Each structure stands twice: as C-alpha cells, then as structure tokens.
Amino acid sequence: MTDRAPRPAAAVDRVAAAAMWEAYSAARPDAVRACPEHTVEHFGDTERLADELLGLVLAGGKRATAELVDDFRARGDDLPRVGSHWIACDGRGVPRIVIRSLELRLGSFASADAAFAAAEGEDDGSLESWQREHRRYWTRVAEARGARWSEQDEIVFERFAVVWPPEHADPV
C-alpha cells in the first residue's frame, strides 16, 4: 500500500500530435476543411484515469464524454463545436487517436440521462454510477483550480466518433 498521490497525466507530446494531425489531414482533407480547429488533450486528470478512459474508447465502449465549461475556460480553450476534432493522448502524453465531435449540448448535472451515461461507457454504465463518479471527479478538478463545483455548473455533454488512425476509426 502507498500513500502517494495519483500521478497527474503528463503534458501532451505536441510534436507527435502535429504529425498525427498532418496524417489525418492528408487522408481526410474534406473533414479538416469543414472544421480545421482541433485540440490536443487527454481524458481525465491522472495518468491512470487517462489510460483507463482511452482504453474504453479504443475498445469501442465509450463514445461520449462530459466536461465542465469552467475547465475549458481555465485552460483557455474554446468550447468544442460539432465537427471539431481533438487528438486524445494517453496518460504519458502520447497521441493515440483523433476524435470528432458529433453532438454537443450544454446542461447541468441533473440533465444527464441514462442514455448519455451508457454512451460514456464508464463503470457499470448506469446513471447512478455516472453521477457518483462525476461528482467525485468534478469536485476534485474544481478544487485543483481553486474553485468549488456545484451541480448547477454548466457541463459540455459531447458524443463523438473516433476518426483516426484507420485501425481504430469507427465505421462510416
């Protein structure tokens, strides 16, 4: 047993992400022309969580995610829009896949439903586990940036597809 705090997810490898974006852009120029902006990030706030959530995406069970609007603002990122892309990295910052936003909506914690919880594919997939785990997570990340999370805070609810590399891309 150890009392060590979880290791934060590593900084993303921007050089490798640029190479991945270049390969995707060459293969899918129409998608990039339609929505050229992209971000480079990872799921979660720790190395373990980033790897766990990316693993769910790679296995095909996770096609949705939720993030606090205040977390986008704290990083200086714009909110995503339908068609925008993000390069998802593992917990060590290595880019693994390109994701494209298919559906987005803003809402409160109470607006999450069972279908969205199932699409996130985490824990047992139930709304109850989604609520429990997201309460813990958002309390932790808000505290890390010196804020206090509330169930009334705005959340970005996103459904996405994996679009690159071909061996991980969802069928079109």
Contacts in CASP RR format, 6 or more apart in sequence:
PFRMAT RR
TARGET T0000
AUTHOR 0000-0000-0000
METHOD contacts of the structure
MODEL  1
MTDRAPRPAAAVDRVAAAAMWEAYSAARPDAVRACPEHTVEHFGDTERLA
DELLGLVLAGGKRATAELVDDFRARGDDLPRVGSHWIACDGRGVPRIVIR
SLELRLGSFASADAAFAAAEGEDDGSLESWQREHRRYWTRVAEARGARWS
EQDEIVFERFAVVWPPEHADPV
6 46 0 8 1.000
6 47 0 8 1.000
6 48 0 8 1.000
6 49 0 8 1.000
7 46 0 8 1.000
7 47 0 8 1.000
7 48 0 8 1.000
8 45 0 8 1.000
8 46 0 8 1.000
8 47 0 8 1.000
9 42 0 8 1.000
9 44 0 8 1.000
9 45 0 8 1.000
9 46 0 8 1.000
9 47 0 8 1.000
9 49 0 8 1.000
9 50 0 8 1.000
9 89 0 8 1.000
9 91 0 8 1.000
9 93 0 8 1.000
10 47 0 8 1.000
10 91 0 8 1.000
10 92 0 8 1.000
10 93 0 8 1.000
11 93 0 8 1.000
12 40 0 8 1.000
12 41 0 8 1.000
12 42 0 8 1.000
12 87 0 8 1.000
12 89 0 8 1.000
12 93 0 8 1.000
12 95 0 8 1.000
13 89 0 8 1.000
13 93 0 8 1.000
13 94 0 8 1.000
13 95 0 8 1.000
14 40 0 8 1.000
16 94 0 8 1.000
16 95 0 8 1.000
17 40 0 8 1.000
17 87 0 8 1.000
17 89 0 8 1.000
17 95 0 8 1.000
20 87 0 8 1.000
20 95 0 8 1.000
20 98 0 8 1.000
20 164 0 8 1.000
20 165 0 8 1.000
21 38 0 8 1.000
21 87 0 8 1.000
21 98 0 8 1.000
23 164 0 8 1.000
23 165 0 8 1.000
24 32 0 8 1.000
24 85 0 8 1.000
24 98 0 8 1.000
24 163 0 8 1.000
24 164 0 8 1.000
24 165 0 8 1.000
25 32 0 8 1.000
27 164 0 8 1.000
27 166 0 8 1.000
28 163 0 8 1.000
28 164 0 8 1.000
31 83 0 8 1.000
31 85 0 8 1.000
31 100 0 8 1.000
31 163 0 8 1.000
32 85 0 8 1.000
34 83 0 8 1.000
35 81 0 8 1.000
35 83 0 8 1.000
35 84 0 8 1.000
35 85 0 8 1.000
35 100 0 8 1.000
37 78 0 8 1.000
37 84 0 8 1.000
37 85 0 8 1.000
38 84 0 8 1.000
38 85 0 8 1.000
38 86 0 8 1.000
38 87 0 8 1.000
38 98 0 8 1.000
39 77 0 8 1.000
39 80 0 8 1.000
39 84 0 8 1.000
39 85 0 8 1.000
39 86 0 8 1.000
39 87 0 8 1.000
40 86 0 8 1.000
40 87 0 8 1.000
40 89 0 8 1.000
40 95 0 8 1.000
41 86 0 8 1.000
41 87 0 8 1.000
41 88 0 8 1.000
41 89 0 8 1.000
42 50 0 8 1.000
42 54 0 8 1.000
42 88 0 8 1.000
42 89 0 8 1.000
42 90 0 8 1.000
42 91 0 8 1.000
42 93 0 8 1.000
43 49 0 8 1.000
43 50 0 8 1.000
43 53 0 8 1.000
43 54 0 8 1.000
43 57 0 8 1.000
43 65 0 8 1.000
43 88 0 8 1.000
44 50 0 8 1.000
44 53 0 8 1.000
44 137 0 8 1.000
45 137 0 8 1.000
45 140 0 8 1.000
45 141 0 8 1.000
45 144 0 8 1.000
46 91 0 8 1.000
47 91 0 8 1.000
47 92 0 8 1.000
48 91 0 8 1.000
50 89 0 8 1.000
50 90 0 8 1.000
50 91 0 8 1.000
50 93 0 8 1.000
51 90 0 8 1.000
51 91 0 8 1.000
53 62 0 8 1.000
53 65 0 8 1.000
53 122 0 8 1.000
54 88 0 8 1.000
54 89 0 8 1.000
54 90 0 8 1.000
54 91 0 8 1.000
54 96 0 8 1.000
54 97 0 8 1.000
55 62 0 8 1.000
56 62 0 8 1.000
56 121 0 8 1.000
56 122 0 8 1.000
57 63 0 8 1.000
57 88 0 8 1.000
57 97 0 8 1.000
57 99 0 8 1.000
57 162 0 8 1.000
58 96 0 8 1.000
58 97 0 8 1.000
58 168 0 8 1.000
60 162 0 8 1.000
61 121 0 8 1.000
62 119 0 8 1.000
62 120 0 8 1.000
62 121 0 8 1.000
62 122 0 8 1.000
63 119 0 8 1.000
63 159 0 8 1.000
63 160 0 8 1.000
63 161 0 8 1.000
63 170 0 8 1.000
64 116 0 8 1.000
64 119 0 8 1.000
64 120 0 8 1.000
64 121 0 8 1.000
64 157 0 8 1.000
64 158 0 8 1.000
64 159 0 8 1.000
64 160 0 8 1.000
65 120 0 8 1.000
65 158 0 8 1.000
65 160 0 8 1.000
66 112 0 8 1.000
66 116 0 8 1.000
66 120 0 8 1.000
66 134 0 8 1.000
66 155 0 8 1.000
66 156 0 8 1.000
66 157 0 8 1.000
66 158 0 8 1.000
67 155 0 8 1.000
67 156 0 8 1.000
67 158 0 8 1.000
68 138 0 8 1.000
68 141 0 8 1.000
68 142 0 8 1.000
68 149 0 8 1.000
68 153 0 8 1.000
68 154 0 8 1.000
68 155 0 8 1.000
68 156 0 8 1.000
69 79 0 8 1.000
69 106 0 8 1.000
69 153 0 8 1.000
69 154 0 8 1.000
69 155 0 8 1.000
69 156 0 8 1.000
70 142 0 8 1.000
70 145 0 8 1.000
70 147 0 8 1.000
70 153 0 8 1.000
70 154 0 8 1.000
71 141 0 8 1.000
71 145 0 8 1.000
72 78 0 8 1.000
72 79 0 8 1.000
72 156 0 8 1.000
74 145 0 8 1.000
79 104 0 8 1.000
79 156 0 8 1.000
80 86 0 8 1.000
80 101 0 8 1.000
80 104 0 8 1.000
80 156 0 8 1.000
80 158 0 8 1.000
81 101 0 8 1.000
81 104 0 8 1.000
82 101 0 8 1.000
82 102 0 8 1.000
82 103 0 8 1.000
82 104 0 8 1.000
83 100 0 8 1.000
83 101 0 8 1.000
83 102 0 8 1.000
84 100 0 8 1.000
84 101 0 8 1.000
85 98 0 8 1.000
85 99 0 8 1.000
85 100 0 8 1.000
85 101 0 8 1.000
85 163 0 8 1.000
86 98 0 8 1.000
86 99 0 8 1.000
86 101 0 8 1.000
87 95 0 8 1.000
87 97 0 8 1.000
87 98 0 8 1.000
87 99 0 8 1.000
88 95 0 8 1.000
88 96 0 8 1.000
88 97 0 8 1.000
88 98 0 8 1.000
88 99 0 8 1.000
89 95 0 8 1.000
89 96 0 8 1.000
90 96 0 8 1.000
96 168 0 8 1.000
97 162 0 8 1.000
97 164 0 8 1.000
97 165 0 8 1.000
97 168 0 8 1.000
98 162 0 8 1.000
98 163 0 8 1.000
98 164 0 8 1.000
98 165 0 8 1.000
99 160 0 8 1.000
99 161 0 8 1.000
99 162 0 8 1.000
99 163 0 8 1.000
100 160 0 8 1.000
100 161 0 8 1.000
100 163 0 8 1.000
101 158 0 8 1.000
101 159 0 8 1.000
101 160 0 8 1.000
102 159 0 8 1.000
102 160 0 8 1.000
102 161 0 8 1.000
103 158 0 8 1.000
103 159 0 8 1.000
104 156 0 8 1.000
104 157 0 8 1.000
104 158 0 8 1.000
104 159 0 8 1.000
105 156 0 8 1.000
105 157 0 8 1.000
106 154 0 8 1.000
106 155 0 8 1.000
106 156 0 8 1.000
106 157 0 8 1.000
107 154 0 8 1.000
107 155 0 8 1.000
107 157 0 8 1.000
108 151 0 8 1.000
108 152 0 8 1.000
108 153 0 8 1.000
108 154 0 8 1.000
108 155 0 8 1.000
109 131 0 8 1.000
109 134 0 8 1.000
109 135 0 8 1.000
109 151 0 8 1.000
109 152 0 8 1.000
109 153 0 8 1.000
109 155 0 8 1.000
110 151 0 8 1.000
111 155 0 8 1.000
111 157 0 8 1.000
112 127 0 8 1.000
112 130 0 8 1.000
112 131 0 8 1.000
112 134 0 8 1.000
112 155 0 8 1.000
112 157 0 8 1.000
113 127 0 8 1.000
114 126 0 8 1.000
114 127 0 8 1.000
116 130 0 8 1.000
116 157 0 8 1.000
117 125 0 8 1.000
117 126 0 8 1.000
117 127 0 8 1.000
117 129 0 8 1.000
117 130 0 8 1.000
117 131 0 8 1.000
118 125 0 8 1.000
118 126 0 8 1.000
119 159 0 8 1.000
120 130 0 8 1.000
122 129 0 8 1.000
122 130 0 8 1.000
122 133 0 8 1.000
123 129 0 8 1.000
123 130 0 8 1.000
123 133 0 8 1.000
135 151 0 8 1.000
138 149 0 8 1.000
138 153 0 8 1.000
139 149 0 8 1.000
141 149 0 8 1.000
142 148 0 8 1.000
142 149 0 8 1.000
142 153 0 8 1.000
143 149 0 8 1.000
161 169 0 8 1.000
161 170 0 8 1.000
162 168 0 8 1.000
162 169 0 8 1.000
162 170 0 8 1.000
163 169 0 8 1.000
163 170 0 8 1.000
END
